[in-house]
Amino acid sequence: MSRASDRLISKKNVLLARIINGTWNWVCKRGTIGHLDRFAKRFGLFGKGACLMFPRGTIFGERWIHVGEDTLIGPLACISAGMVPGQEMVSNPVVSIGQRCMIGRGSHIVGHFGIEIGDDVITGPYIYMTDQNHGYEDPTVPIREQWPTDKPVSVGSGTWIGTGVTILPGACVGANCVIAANSVVTGVFPDRCLIAGVPAKIMREFKQGSGWVKN
């Protein structure tokens, strides 16, 4: 194949790439959901300036999900209230996300009873947060057939949740905390602490007059 042919193919590929990327950018922009869009009306609350980015992940139980003003939910993030679409819930809201939050790409927030995220919380991509665990008390019965247990989860305002963090039922994280990447969080943690590990433990804590002190 001649150099002229190579140059022609190269120009065609560049043009095709521009068309594909331009189209995808257009789709992403037009597919992003704001508070005035019809889909946003399904939510119990979808605040002014809130944004659900395209492509969106699995979202159901919107009636029991509250999203605060100016909160951004990244692409492919999954948020659900209940096990299946259409399930009636015993609490409302089941999932509450505060104002000015940023939920990272591909994250999962799976609520059944109560997940409360404060204002100004930011997360890395691919976090997992749930308030329900499968039961396994009876070793003779398949786990999928045993009754699950629900324990509310809360994350205080101003907290930063790193990439790949898992937050399990009953976790209560204070305000302005840092959760290190890939940590598994259970239990109760006070305000202004850095937690890390599997299971997560306090590594540093802010002390008035001393700053951030190793635990």
VOVO-134899 format. One record per atom (N, C-alpha, C): residue number from 1; atom name; x, y, z; chain. Coordinates in pm, whole numbers, always signed. Example, Ala and Ser with C-alpha at 12.3 -4.5 7.8 and 13.67 -1.06 7.14 Angstrom:
BEGIN
PT   nr  atom      c1      c2      c3  kette
PT    1     N   +1319    -569    +780      A
PT    1    CA   +1230    -450    +780      A
PT    1     C   +1320    -330    +780      A
PT    2     N   +1285    -225    +708      A
PT    2    CA   +1367    -106    +714      A
PT    2     C   +1290      +3    +787      A
This chain:
BEGIN
PT   nr  atom      c1      c2      c3  kette
PT    1     N     +85    -119      +0      A
PT    1    CA      +0      +0      +0      A
PT    1     C     +89    +124      +0      A
PT    2     N     +55    +220     -83      A
PT    2    CA    +138    +339     -98      A
PT    2     C    +123    +432     +22      A
PT    3     N    +219    +524     +33      A
PT    3    CA    +213    +623    +140      A
PT    3     C     +92    +713    +124      A
PT    4     N     +56    +741      -2      A
PT    4    CA     -61    +825     -27      A
PT    4     C    -187    +758     +27      A
PT    5     N    -196    +626      +4      A
PT    5    CA    -312    +551     +55      A
PT    5     C    -312    +552    +208      A
PT    6     N    -192    +535    +266      A
PT    6    CA    -181    +538    +412      A
PT    6     C    -230    +672    +467      A
PT    7     N    -190    +782    +402      A
PT    7    CA    -231    +914    +448      A
PT    7     C    -381    +932    +435      A
PT    8     N    -440    +879    +327      A
PT    8    CA    -585    +890    +305      A
PT    8     C    -661    +814    +413      A
PT    9     N    -615    +690    +443      A
PT    9    CA    -679    +610    +547      A
PT    9     C    -666    +680    +682      A
PT   10     N    -548    +738    +708      A
PT   10    CA    -524    +808    +834      A
PT   10     C    -620    +926    +849      A
PT   11     N    -639   +1002    +741      A
PT   11    CA    -730   +1116    +746      A
PT   11     C    -874   +1071    +770      A
PT   12     N    -912    +959    +706      A
PT   12    CA   -1048    +905    +725      A
PT   12     C   -1067    +861    +870      A
PT   13     N    -964    +798    +928      A
PT   13    CA    -973    +753   +1067      A
PT   13     C    -985    +870   +1164      A
PT   14     N    -907    +976   +1136      A
PT   14    CA    -914   +1096   +1220      A
PT   14     C   -1053   +1157   +1212      A
PT   15     N   -1108   +1166   +1090      A
PT   15    CA   -1241   +1222   +1072      A
PT   15     C   -1346   +1137   +1143      A
PT   16     N   -1334   +1005   +1130      A
PT   16    CA   -1428    +914   +1194      A
PT   16     C   -1420    +927   +1346      A
PT   17     N   -1298    +937   +1398      A
PT   17    CA   -1280    +953   +1542      A
PT   17     C   -1344   +1082   +1591      A
PT   18     N   -1329   +1189   +1514      A
PT   18    CA   -1389   +1316   +1552      A
PT   18     C   -1541   +1306   +1554      A
PT   19     N   -1596   +1238   +1455      A
PT   19    CA   -1742   +1222   +1447      A
PT   19     C   -1793   +1139   +1566      A
PT   20     N   -1723   +1027   +1595      A
PT   20    CA   -1765    +940   +1704      A
PT   20     C   -1757   +1012   +1838      A
PT   21     N   -1644   +1078   +1863      A
PT   21    CA   -1627   +1148   +1990      A
PT   21     C   -1721   +1267   +2003      A
PT   22     N   -1741   +1337   +1892      A
PT   22    CA   -1834   +1449   +1895      A
PT   22     C   -1976   +1404   +1924      A
PT   23     N   -2015   +1291   +1861      A
PT   23    CA   -2148   +1236   +1885      A
PT   23     C   -2164   +1191   +2030      A
PT   24     N   -2062   +1122   +2082      A
PT   24    CA   -2069   +1075   +2220      A
PT   24     C   -2077   +1191   +2318      A
PT   25     N   -1998   +1295   +2296      A
PT   25    CA   -2004   +1413   +2383      A
PT   25     C   -2142   +1478   +2379      A
PT   26     N   -2202   +1481   +2258      A
PT   26    CA   -2336   +1538   +2243      A
PT   26     C   -2438   +1454   +2320      A
PT   27     N   -2427   +1320   +2308      A
PT   27    CA   -2519   +1230   +2377      A
PT   27     C   -2506   +1244   +2529      A
PT   28     N   -2380   +1250   +2578      A
PT   28    CA   -2358   +1263   +2722      A
PT   28     C   -2418   +1392   +2776      A
PT   29     N   -2399   +1500   +2700      A
PT   29    CA   -2451   +1629   +2744      A
PT   29     C   -2603   +1629   +2743      A
PT   30     N   -2662   +1578   +2637      A
PT   30    CA   -2809   +1577   +2626      A
PT   30     C   -2871   +1473   +2719      A
PT   31     N   -2796   +1367   +2750      A
PT   31    CA   -2850   +1261   +2835      A
PT   31     C   -2841   +1289   +2983      A
PT   32     N   -2767   +1392   +3022      A
PT   32    CA   -2755   +1429   +3163      A
PT   32     C   -2889   +1483   +3213      A
PT   33     N   -2929   +1440   +3333      A
PT   33    CA   -3060   +1474   +3388      A
PT   33     C   -3046   +1584   +3492      A
PT   34     N   -3122   +1691   +3475      A
PT   34    CA   -3128   +1800   +3571      A
PT   34     C   -3261   +1802   +3642      A
PT   35     N   -3279   +1898   +3732      A
PT   35    CA   -3398   +1899   +3817      A
PT   35     C   -3527   +1929   +3742      A
PT   36     N   -3516   +1982   +3621      A
PT   36    CA   -3636   +2013   +3543      A
PT   36     C   -3677   +1899   +3450      A
PT   37     N   -3594   +1796   +3438      A
PT   37    CA   -3625   +1686   +3348      A
PT   37     C   -3734   +1596   +3405      A
PT   38     N   -3805   +1531   +3315      A
PT   38    CA   -3916   +1446   +3355      A
PT   38     C   -3872   +1334   +3449      A
PT   39     N   -3756   +1274   +3420      A
PT   39    CA   -3708   +1165   +3505      A
PT   39     C   -3686   +1211   +3648      A
PT   40     N   -3642   +1335   +3666      A
PT   40    CA   -3615   +1388   +3800      A
PT   40     C   -3744   +1397   +3883      A
PT   41     N   -3858   +1409   +3816      A
PT   41    CA   -3987   +1420   +3888      A
PT   41     C   -4024   +1291   +3959      A
PT   42     N   -3959   +1181   +3924      A
PT   42    CA   -3988   +1054   +3991      A
PT   42     C   -3934   +1050   +4133      A
PT   43     N   -3833   +1133   +4162      A
PT   43    CA   -3768   +1129   +4292      A
PT   43     C   -3854   +1195   +4399      A
PT   44     N   -3839   +1148   +4523      A
PT   44    CA   -3905   +1215   +4634      A
PT   44     C   -3859   +1359   +4644      A
PT   45     N   -3731   +1383   +4614      A
PT   45    CA   -3675   +1517   +4608      A
PT   45     C   -3557   +1514   +4512      A
PT   46     N   -3554   +1608   +4421      A
PT   46    CA   -3439   +1624   +4330      A
PT   46     C   -3415   +1774   +4322      A
PT   47     N   -3317   +1820   +4401      A
PT   47    CA   -3297   +1962   +4423      A
PT   47     C   -3252   +2041   +4302      A
PT   48     N   -3277   +2169   +4307      A
PT   48    CA   -3234   +2261   +4202      A
PT   48     C   -3083   +2253   +4184      A
PT   49     N   -3040   +2242   +4061      A
PT   49    CA   -2897   +2235   +4031      A
PT   49     C   -2838   +2096   +4044      A
PT   50     N   -2916   +1999   +4092      A
PT   50    CA   -2867   +1861   +4101      A
PT   50     C   -2854   +1803   +3961      A
PT   51     N   -2767   +1706   +3947      A
PT   51    CA   -2733   +1655   +3814      A
PT   51     C   -2705   +1504   +3822      A
PT   52     N   -2771   +1429   +3735      A
PT   52    CA   -2749   +1285   +3723      A
PT   52     C   -2687   +1261   +3587      A
PT   53     N   -2558   +1228   +3586      A
PT   53    CA   -2483   +1224   +3462      A
PT   53     C   -2512   +1099   +3378      A
PT   54     N   -2491   +1114   +3249      A
PT   54    CA   -2510   +1007   +3151      A
PT   54     C   -2375    +940   +3123      A
PT   55     N   -2374    +808   +3101      A
PT   55    CA   -2486    +715   +3113      A
PT   55     C   -2514    +682   +3259      A
PT   56     N   -2641    +678   +3295      A
PT   56    CA   -2675    +650   +3434      A
PT   56     C   -2676    +500   +3460      A
PT   57     N   -2652    +464   +3585      A
PT   57    CA   -2659    +325   +3625      A
PT   57     C   -2802    +286   +3659      A
PT   58     N   -2817    +174   +3728      A
PT   58    CA   -2949    +127   +3768      A
PT   58     C   -3003    +214   +3881      A
PT   59     N   -3121    +269   +3859      A
PT   59    CA   -3185    +353   +3960      A
PT   59     C   -3331    +312   +3970      A
PT   60     N   -3375    +277   +4091      A
PT   60    CA   -3516    +248   +4112      A
PT   60     C   -3555    +281   +4256      A
PT   61     N   -3686    +286   +4279      A
PT   61    CA   -3736    +332   +4408      A
PT   61     C   -3717    +481   +4424      A
PT   62     N   -3723    +555   +4311      A
PT   62    CA   -3694    +699   +4314      A
PT   62     C   -3781    +775   +4414      A
PT   63     N   -3902    +730   +4432      A
PT   63    CA   -3996    +797   +4524      A
PT   63     C   -3938    +810   +4664      A
PT   64     N   -3853    +715   +4702      A
PT   64    CA   -3796    +713   +4837      A
PT   64     C   -3650    +761   +4839      A
PT   65     N   -3608    +827   +4731      A
PT   65    CA   -3471    +879   +4721      A
PT   65     C   -3476   +1031   +4717      A
PT   66     N   -3398   +1097   +4801      A
PT   66    CA   -3387   +1243   +4803      A
PT   66     C   -3246   +1283   +4761      A
PT   67     N   -3238   +1376   +4668      A
PT   67    CA   -3109   +1429   +4621      A
PT   67     C   -3111   +1580   +4642      A
PT   68     N   -3015   +1631   +4717      A
PT   68    CA   -3012   +1772   +4751      A
PT   68     C   -2966   +1862   +4638      A
PT   69     N   -2980   +1991   +4658      A
PT   69    CA   -2943   +2091   +4558      A
PT   69     C   -2794   +2084   +4525      A
PT   70     N   -2765   +2105   +4396      A
PT   70    CA   -2627   +2115   +4344      A
PT   70     C   -2545   +1988   +4369      A
PT   71     N   -2612   +1877   +4386      A
PT   71    CA   -2541   +1749   +4401      A
PT   71     C   -2521   +1684   +4265      A
PT   72     N   -2403   +1631   +4242      A
PT   72    CA   -2368   +1566   +4116      A
PT   72     C   -2351   +1417   +4140      A
PT   73     N   -2426   +1337   +4064      A
PT   73    CA   -2415   +1191   +4069      A
PT   73     C   -2348   +1145   +3941      A
PT   74     N   -2232   +1084   +3952      A
PT   74    CA   -2149   +1052   +3837      A
PT   74     C   -2209    +944   +3747      A
PT   75     N   -2149    +928   +3628      A
PT   75    CA   -2199    +827   +3534      A
PT   75     C   -2189    +686   +3589      A
PT   76     N   -2286    +604   +3553      A
PT   76    CA   -2293    +462   +3590      A
PT   76     C   -2310    +438   +3740      A
PT   77     N   -2342    +544   +3815      A
PT   77    CA   -2371    +527   +3957      A
PT   77     C   -2509    +465   +3973      A
PT   78     N   -2521    +370   +4065      A
PT   78    CA   -2647    +299   +4090      A
PT   78     C   -2700    +338   +4227      A
PT   79     N   -2826    +381   +4231      A
PT   79    CA   -2889    +418   +4357      A
PT   79     C   -3026    +351   +4361      A
PT   80     N   -3054    +281   +4471      A
PT   80    CA   -3181    +210   +4478      A
PT   80     C   -3239    +216   +4617      A
PT   81     N   -3373    +213   +4623      A
PT   81    CA   -3447    +199   +4747      A
PT   81     C   -3532     +74   +4734      A
PT   82     N   -3497     -30   +4812      A
PT   82    CA   -3567    -156   +4801      A
PT   82     C   -3490    -259   +4722      A
PT   83     N   -3545    -380   +4720      A
PT   83    CA   -3480    -490   +4648      A
PT   83     C   -3515    -492   +4499      A
PT   84     N   -3638    -447   +4469      A
PT   84    CA   -3685    -452   +4331      A
PT   84     C   -3765    -326   +4302      A
PT   85     N   -3776    -285   +4176      A
PT   85    CA   -3860    -171   +4141      A
PT   85     C   -4005    -192   +4183      A
PT   86     N   -4067     -88   +4235      A
PT   86    CA   -4206     -96   +4273      A
PT   86     C   -4232    -141   +4416      A
PT   87     N   -4128    -180   +4488      A
PT   87    CA   -4146    -226   +4625      A
PT   87     C   -4188    -110   +4716      A
PT   88     N   -4287    -133   +4801      A
PT   88    CA   -4329     -33   +4899      A
PT   88     C   -4231     -35   +5017      A
PT   89     N   -4189     +83   +5060      A
PT   89    CA   -4090     +93   +5166      A
PT   89     C   -4155    +139   +5296      A
PT   90     N   -4094    +105   +5410      A
PT   90    CA   -4151    +138   +5540      A
PT   90     C   -4099    +270   +5593      A
PT   91     N   -3996    +327   +5532      A
PT   91    CA   -3940    +456   +5575      A
PT   91     C   -3930    +548   +5455      A
PT   92     N   -3929    +677   +5481      A
PT   92    CA   -3918    +775   +5373      A
PT   92     C   -3850    +902   +5424      A
PT   93     N   -3736    +942   +5368      A
PT   93    CA   -3670    +876   +5255      A
PT   93     C   -3591    +753   +5301      A
PT   94     N   -3566    +666   +5208      A
PT   94    CA   -3479    +552   +5232      A
PT   94     C   -3334    +592   +5209      A
PT   95     N   -3310    +664   +5100      A
PT   95    CA   -3177    +717   +5069      A
PT   95     C   -3187    +869   +5063      A
PT   96     N   -3107    +937   +5142      A
PT   96    CA   -3105   +1083   +5142      A
PT   96     C   -2962   +1131   +5119      A
PT   97     N   -2942   +1205   +5011      A
PT   97    CA   -2811   +1262   +4977      A
PT   97     C   -2823   +1413   +4989      A
PT   98     N   -2734   +1474   +5065      A
PT   98    CA   -2744   +1617   +5094      A
PT   98     C   -2709   +1707   +4978      A
PT   99     N   -2688   +1833   +5009      A
PT   99    CA   -2657   +1934   +4909      A
PT   99     C   -2508   +1937   +4877      A
PT  100     N   -2479   +1972   +4753      A
PT  100    CA   -2341   +1995   +4705      A
PT  100     C   -2252   +1872   +4720      A
PT  101     N   -2311   +1755   +4711      A
PT  101    CA   -2233   +1631   +4717      A
PT  101     C   -2185   +1591   +4578      A
PT  102     N   -2084   +1505   +4575      A
PT  102    CA   -2036   +1447   +4449      A
PT  102     C   -2021   +1297   +4470      A
PT  103     N   -2103   +1220   +4398      A
PT  103    CA   -2100   +1075   +4408      A
PT  103     C   -2024   +1022   +4286      A
PT  104     N   -1916    +949   +4310      A
PT  104    CA   -1823    +910   +4205      A
PT  104     C   -1878    +809   +4106      A
PT  105     N   -1816    +805   +3994      A
PT  105    CA   -1851    +715   +3883      A
PT  105     C   -1860    +570   +3931      A
PT  106     N   -1966    +501   +3887      A
PT  106    CA   -1979    +358   +3913      A
PT  106     C   -2006    +322   +4058      A
PT  107     N   -2041    +419   +4141      A
PT  107    CA   -2068    +390   +4281      A
PT  107     C   -2206    +326   +4297      A
PT  108     N   -2225    +255   +4410      A
PT  108    CA   -2352    +190   +4440      A
PT  108     C   -2398    +233   +4579      A
PT  109     N   -2518    +288   +4586      A
PT  109    CA   -2581    +321   +4714      A
PT  109     C   -2712    +243   +4717      A
PT  110     N   -2716    +141   +4803      A
PT  110    CA   -2827     +45   +4803      A
PT  110     C   -2898     +53   +4937      A
PT  111     N   -3014    +118   +4940      A
PT  111    CA   -3086    +139   +5064      A
PT  111     C   -3210     +52   +5076      A
PT  112     N   -3240     +11   +5200      A
PT  112    CA   -3362     -64   +5228      A
PT  112     C   -3439      -5   +5345      A
PT  113     N   -3370     +66   +5433      A
PT  113    CA   -3434    +125   +5550      A
PT  113     C   -3392    +270   +5571      A
PT  114     N   -3261    +296   +5572      A
PT  114    CA   -3217    +432   +5594      A
PT  114     C   -3070    +454   +5567      A
PT  115     N   -3038    +531   +5463      A
PT  115    CA   -2902    +576   +5436      A
PT  115     C   -2907    +728   +5428      A
PT  116     N   -2833    +795   +5514      A
PT  116    CA   -2833    +941   +5517      A
PT  116     C   -2691    +993   +5493      A
PT  117     N   -2675   +1068   +5387      A
PT  117    CA   -2547   +1130   +5351      A
PT  117     C   -2562   +1280   +5368      A
PT  118     N   -2474   +1342   +5446      A
PT  118    CA   -2485   +1484   +5476      A
PT  118     C   -2449   +1572   +5357      A
PT  119     N   -2438   +1701   +5383      A
PT  119    CA   -2401   +1797   +5279      A
PT  119     C   -2251   +1793   +5251      A
PT  120     N   -2213   +1831   +5129      A
PT  120    CA   -2072   +1850   +5092      A
PT  120     C   -1989   +1723   +5107      A
PT  121     N   -2051   +1609   +5089      A
PT  121    CA   -1978   +1482   +5091      A
PT  121     C   -1931   +1451   +4950      A
PT  122     N   -1806   +1412   +4936      A
PT  122    CA   -1752   +1373   +4806      A
PT  122     C   -1700   +1231   +4813      A
PT  123     N   -1716   +1158   +4705      A
PT  123    CA   -1666   +1021   +4701      A
PT  123     C   -1581   +1000   +4577      A
PT  124     N   -1487    +908   +4588      A
PT  124    CA   -1417    +861   +4470      A
PT  124     C   -1507    +767   +4393      A
PT  125     N   -1458    +712   +4282      A
PT  125    CA   -1539    +618   +4204      A
PT  125     C   -1552    +482   +4274      A
PT  126     N   -1658    +413   +4239      A
PT  126    CA   -1677    +271   +4276      A
PT  126     C   -1683    +246   +4426      A
PT  127     N   -1748    +336   +4499      A
PT  127    CA   -1775    +304   +4639      A
PT  127     C   -1903    +220   +4646      A
PT  128     N   -1919    +148   +4759      A
PT  128    CA   -2040     +68   +4780      A
PT  128     C   -2091     +96   +4920      A
PT  129     N   -2219    +131   +4929      A
PT  129    CA   -2279    +165   +5057      A
PT  129     C   -2415     +97   +5068      A
PT  130     N   -2438     +24   +5178      A
PT  130    CA   -2566     -43   +5195      A
PT  130     C   -2603     -48   +5343      A
PT  131     N   -2732     -58   +5370      A
PT  131    CA   -2781     -69   +5507      A
PT  131     C   -2839    -207   +5534      A
PT  132     N   -2814    -304   +5448      A
PT  132    CA   -2871    -437   +5465      A
PT  132     C   -2767    -547   +5444      A
PT  133     N   -2775    -649   +5529      A
PT  133    CA   -2691    -768   +5516      A
PT  133     C   -2780    -892   +5504      A
PT  134     N   -2735    -990   +5430      A
PT  134    CA   -2804   -1119   +5425      A
PT  134     C   -2789   -1190   +5560      A
PT  135     N   -2893   -1264   +5599      A
PT  135    CA   -2883   -1347   +5718      A
PT  135     C   -2820   -1481   +5685      A
PT  136     N   -2750   -1539   +5783      A
PT  136    CA   -2687   -1670   +5760      A
PT  136     C   -2690   -1754   +5888      A
PT  137     N   -2788   -1722   +5975      A
PT  137    CA   -2794   -1790   +6105      A
PT  137     C   -2819   -1940   +6092      A
PT  138     N   -2904   -1979   +5998      A
PT  138    CA   -2938   -2120   +5981      A
PT  138     C   -2851   -2181   +5872      A
PT  139     N   -2756   -2267   +5908      A
PT  139    CA   -2663   -2323   +5810      A
PT  139     C   -2728   -2425   +5716      A
PT  140     N   -2854   -2463   +5745      A
PT  140    CA   -2922   -2562   +5660      A
PT  140     C   -3006   -2497   +5552      A
PT  141     N   -3018   -2365   +5556      A
PT  141    CA   -3103   -2292   +5460      A
PT  141     C   -3015   -2206   +5371      A
PT  142     N   -3039   -2205   +5239      A
PT  142    CA   -2962   -2118   +5152      A
PT  142     C   -2969   -1972   +5199      A
PT  143     N   -2858   -1904   +5194      A
PT  143    CA   -2852   -1766   +5244      A
PT  143     C   -2954   -1677   +5174      A
PT  144     N   -2975   -1698   +5048      A
PT  144    CA   -3069   -1612   +4974      A
PT  144     C   -3212   -1625   +5026      A
PT  145     N   -3242   -1733   +5098      A
PT  145    CA   -3377   -1755   +5150      A
PT  145     C   -3393   -1711   +5296      A
PT  146     N   -3285   -1667   +5358      A
PT  146    CA   -3292   -1622   +5497      A
PT  146     C   -3322   -1473   +5504      A
PT  147     N   -3392   -1434   +5611      A
PT  147    CA   -3436   -1296   +5625      A
PT  147     C   -3317   -1204   +5649      A
PT  148     N   -3303   -1095   +5571      A
PT  148    CA   -3191   -1003   +5590      A
PT  148     C   -3212    -913   +5711      A
PT  149     N   -3108    -846   +5753      A
PT  149    CA   -3116    -750   +5863      A
PT  149     C   -3080    -611   +5812      A
PT  150     N   -3154    -511   +5861      A
PT  150    CA   -3133    -372   +5821      A
PT  150     C   -3079    -291   +5939      A
PT  151     N   -2975    -211   +5915      A
PT  151    CA   -2922    -119   +6014      A
PT  151     C   -2890     +12   +5943      A
PT  152     N   -2945    +124   +5990      A
PT  152    CA   -2925    +252   +5922      A
PT  152     C   -2777    +289   +5910      A
PT  153     N   -2747    +363   +5804      A
PT  153    CA   -2611    +412   +5777      A
PT  153     C   -2616    +564   +5769      A
PT  154     N   -2516    +629   +5824      A
PT  154    CA   -2507    +775   +5811      A
PT  154     C   -2364    +818   +5787      A
PT  155     N   -2350    +921   +5704      A
PT  155    CA   -2219    +981   +5674      A
PT  155     C   -2233   +1131   +5698      A
PT  156     N   -2150   +1186   +5786      A
PT  156    CA   -2159   +1326   +5822      A
PT  156     C   -2117   +1421   +5712      A
PT  157     N   -2163   +1544   +5724      A
PT  157    CA   -2133   +1647   +5624      A
PT  157     C   -1982   +1672   +5615      A
PT  158     N   -1940   +1704   +5494      A
PT  158    CA   -1800   +1741   +5472      A
PT  158     C   -1703   +1627   +5463      A
PT  159     N   -1752   +1504   +5462      A
PT  159    CA   -1664   +1387   +5462      A
PT  159     C   -1620   +1351   +5320      A
PT  160     N   -1499   +1299   +5310      A
PT  160    CA   -1443   +1254   +5182      A
PT  160     C   -1427   +1103   +5189      A
PT  161     N   -1489   +1034   +5094      A
PT  161    CA   -1484    +888   +5087      A
PT  161     C   -1398    +847   +4968      A
PT  162     N   -1290    +776   +4992      A
PT  162    CA   -1196    +741   +4887      A
PT  162     C   -1247    +631   +4793      A
PT  163     N   -1174    +612   +4687      A
PT  163    CA   -1209    +513   +4585      A
PT  163     C   -1221    +372   +4644      A
PT  164     N   -1327    +302   +4602      A
PT  164    CA   -1342    +162   +4638      A
PT  164     C   -1380    +133   +4781      A
PT  165     N   -1423    +234   +4855      A
PT  165    CA   -1463    +214   +4994      A
PT  165     C   -1596    +138   +5001      A
PT  166     N   -1607     +48   +5099      A
PT  166    CA   -1732     -22   +5127      A
PT  166     C   -1782     +22   +5265      A
PT  167     N   -1906     +70   +5269      A
PT  167    CA   -1967    +113   +5395      A
PT  167     C   -2084     +21   +5424      A
PT  168     N   -2076     -50   +5535      A
PT  168    CA   -2169    -159   +5566      A
PT  168     C   -2277    -117   +5665      A
PT  169     N   -2382    -199   +5680      A
PT  169    CA   -2493    -166   +5769      A
PT  169     C   -2448    -129   +5910      A
PT  170     N   -2512     -25   +5964      A
PT  170    CA   -2483     +20   +6099      A
PT  170     C   -2369    +120   +6109      A
PT  171     N   -2298    +146   +5999      A
PT  171    CA   -2187    +241   +6003      A
PT  171     C   -2240    +382   +6027      A
PT  172     N   -2171    +455   +6113      A
PT  172    CA   -2205    +594   +6142      A
PT  172     C   -2075    +673   +6143      A
PT  173     N   -2054    +750   +6037      A
PT  173    CA   -1930    +826   +6019      A
PT  173     C   -1959    +973   +6047      A
PT  174     N   -1876   +1035   +6128      A
PT  174    CA   -1896   +1174   +6166      A
PT  174     C   -1869   +1273   +6054      A
PT  175     N   -1873   +1400   +6088      A
PT  175    CA   -1852   +1508   +5991      A
PT  175     C   -1703   +1531   +5965      A
PT  176     N   -1674   +1576   +5843      A
PT  176    CA   -1537   +1614   +5805      A
PT  176     C   -1435   +1504   +5830      A
PT  177     N   -1476   +1382   +5798      A
PT  177    CA   -1384   +1267   +5809      A
PT  177     C   -1323   +1235   +5673      A
PT  178     N   -1215   +1160   +5677      A
PT  178    CA   -1152   +1106   +5556      A
PT  178     C   -1154    +955   +5568      A
PT  179     N   -1207    +888   +5464      A
PT  179    CA   -1206    +742   +5461      A
PT  179     C   -1112    +699   +5349      A
PT  180     N   -1003    +632   +5385      A
PT  180    CA    -900    +596   +5288      A
PT  180     C    -953    +494   +5187      A
PT  181     N    -896    +497   +5068      A
PT  181    CA    -937    +410   +4958      A
PT  181     C    -938    +263   +5001      A
PT  182     N   -1040    +192   +4952      A
PT  182    CA   -1054     +46   +4971      A
PT  182     C   -1080      +3   +5116      A
PT  183     N   -1113     +96   +5201      A
PT  183    CA   -1146     +61   +5339      A
PT  183     C   -1284      -4   +5346      A
PT  184     N   -1305     -85   +5450      A
PT  184    CA   -1436    -145   +5478      A
PT  184     C   -1482     -89   +5612      A
PT  185     N   -1591     -14   +5610      A
PT  185    CA   -1632     +65   +5726      A
PT  185     C   -1751      +1   +5797      A
PT  186     N   -1733     -27   +5925      A
PT  186    CA   -1842     -69   +6014      A
PT  186     C   -1826      +7   +6144      A
PT  187     N   -1931     +19   +6224      A
PT  187    CA   -1920     +83   +6354      A
PT  187     C   -1936    +233   +6347      A
PT  188     N   -1902    +297   +6460      A
PT  188    CA   -1926    +440   +6479      A
PT  188     C   -1792    +513   +6487      A
PT  189     N   -1784    +628   +6415      A
PT  189    CA   -1662    +708   +6413      A
PT  189     C   -1698    +854   +6440      A
PT  190     N   -1617    +923   +6521      A
PT  190    CA   -1647   +1062   +6556      A
PT  190     C   -1614   +1158   +6442      A
PT  191     N   -1644   +1285   +6464      A
PT  191    CA   -1610   +1389   +6367      A
PT  191     C   -1458   +1401   +6353      A
PT  192     N   -1416   +1451   +6238      A
PT  192    CA   -1277   +1491   +6211      A
PT  192     C   -1175   +1382   +6244      A
PT  193     N   -1193   +1268   +6177      A
PT  193    CA   -1093   +1163   +6192      A
PT  193     C   -1061   +1102   +6055      A
PT  194     N    -944   +1043   +6045      A
PT  194    CA    -903    +970   +5926      A
PT  194     C    -911    +823   +5959      A
PT  195     N    -990    +749   +5881      A
PT  195    CA   -1005    +606   +5906      A
PT  195     C    -960    +527   +5784      A
PT  196     N    -905    +410   +5810      A
PT  196    CA    -852    +327   +5702      A
PT  196     C    -844    +183   +5747      A
PT  197     N    -846     +92   +5647      A
PT  197    CA    -821     -48   +5677      A
PT  197     C    -942    -137   +5658      A
PT  198     N    -918    -268   +5680      A
PT  198    CA   -1022    -370   +5668      A
PT  198     C   -1016    -457   +5794      A
PT  199     N   -1104    -436   +5892      A
PT  199    CA   -1204    -328   +5897      A
PT  199     C   -1137    -194   +5928      A
PT  200     N   -1207     -86   +5894      A
PT  200    CA   -1149     +47   +5911      A
PT  200     C   -1133     +83   +6059      A
PT  201     N   -1021    +149   +6090      A
PT  201    CA    -993    +199   +6225      A
PT  201     C    -946    +344   +6216      A
PT  202     N    -954    +413   +6327      A
PT  202    CA    -907    +551   +6330      A
PT  202     C    -755    +554   +6326      A
PT  203     N    -701    +622   +6225      A
PT  203    CA    -556    +636   +6211      A
PT  203     C    -507    +771   +6265      A
PT  204     N    -589    +874   +6241      A
PT  204    CA    -558   +1007   +6291      A
PT  204     C    -687   +1074   +6335      A
PT  205     N    -674   +1165   +6430      A
PT  205    CA    -792   +1237   +6479      A
PT  205     C    -752   +1381   +6507      A
PT  206     N    -841   +1473   +6472      A
PT  206    CA    -810   +1615   +6492      A
PT  206     C    -837   +1653   +6637      A
PT  207     N    -734   +1707   +6702      A
PT  207    CA    -745   +1754   +6840      A
PT  207     C    -726   +1905   +6844      A
PT  208     N    -820   +1974   +6905      A
PT  208    CA    -810   +2120   +6913      A
PT  208     C    -680   +2160   +6981      A
PT  209     N    -604   +2245   +6916      A
PT  209    CA    -476   +2292   +6970      A
PT  209     C    -358   +2205   +6931      A
PT  210     N    -383   +2082   +6886      A
PT  210    CA    -273   +1992   +6848      A
PT  210     C    -274   +1953   +6702      A
PT  211     N    -389   +1978   +6635      A
PT  211    CA    -401   +1941   +6494      A
PT  211     C    -431   +1792   +6479      A
PT  212     N    -387   +1737   +6365      A
PT  212    CA    -414   +1596   +6335      A
PT  212     C    -312   +1509   +6407      A
PT  213     N    -360   +1425   +6496      A
PT  213    CA    -274   +1343   +6583      A
PT  213     C    -294   +1197   +6549      A
PT  214     N    -185   +1121   +6539      A
PT  214    CA    -194    +978   +6514      A
PT  214     C    -261    +908   +6632      A
PT  215     N    -342    +813   +6599      A
PT  215    CA    -415    +745   +6706      A
PT  215     C    -328    +634   +6770      A
